[in-house]
Amino acid sequence: MPKLKTHKGAAKRFKKTATGKVKRHHSHLRHMLTSKGQKRKDKLAKSVLVSDADTPKVLRMIPYA
């Protein structure tokens, strides 16, 4: 059986937690920040877990992470 290749785009965006869940960051925090409220920016700065529906697909893309 050949080795699986890591999807490099996914490897840069997702990290596995110690319990096997997957963390991700929010989008919309790169530019035009003056028109966004501070509460919204604070929420966008925090990392969150990938949804249960998307987790299996992401885990297939980062098999060795």
Stockholm file with secondary structure:
# STOCKHOLM 1.0

chainA/1-65         MPKLKTHKGAAKRFKKTATGKVKRHHSHLRHMLTSKGQKRKDKLAKSVLVSDADTPKVLRMIPYA
#=GR chainA/1-65 SS CCCCCCCHHHHHHCEECTTSCEEECCSSCSSCGGGSCHHHHHHHHSCEECCTTTHHHHHHHCTTC
#=GC SS_cons        CCCCCCCHHHHHHCEECTTSCEEECCSSCSSCGGGSCHHHHHHHHSCEECCTTTHHHHHHHCTTC
//
